[in-house]
Amino acid sequence: MSFITEYATLLDTAARDVHEVEQFDLDARLSLEDAYAIQAASIARRLERGERRVGVKMGFTSRAKMLQMGLSDVIWGRLTCAMQLEEGASVSFRRFVHPRVEPEIAFLLKRPLAADVTAPAALAAVEAIAPAIEVIDSRYKNFKFTLPEVIADNASSSGFVIGAWCDPHIDFSNLGLTLNIDGRVKQVGSSAALLGHPLRSLVAAARLSAQAGEPLQAGWIVMAGGATSAEYIAPGQYVSIDIERLGSAGFHVAG
């Protein structure tokens, strides 16, 4: 068994059985190419079990976060149908290890996107946009990881909730938003936090997906990245996002 298969199996099993694992790259042996290979192999195991690819999630879309991590580019992960959580429904806390939530904007594509695409061309491929919440849940103990480790772990992506789809032709470059828990505002931000404009995240998603041999497809969802810091969640809470002009989305956290 190669180390790619070994670590992919480790992370897939941890996600499926909901348990922590120890970090495995403390000596910094893994390259980013290795990390994405592990991620791809891990997600392939889910697809073999009957899950279906439904899109892409972007990470480290804040310039400050990229500088903090010593990156010159965003990171990305893969979305499957089993990760989509019903808006307004109850989601069991027990399906996660130590979940956090981030407020996001989601894109729904009406046509494929190639690698080299301009922002206007990317927008022309968008069917709709929506307020969204991503549930991130590192499988590593104490939510601690190196950069290759978080990429290998599907960029911590574990679930997502999407609100009502809206017309993508409104100006969504700088929309105010809040992340709320039990009706109390926990984070305040703007869609401009996403690389200065959420469309830049979509353009990056098209480039990175195509480079991996998995170009963005019609019907796929692209989660544009966290617009604020993440918040831990707990059983019994109601988590919601409100975005100016786009509306809201939320879910209940069951025990």
Disulfide bonds with the S-S distance in Angstrom:
none
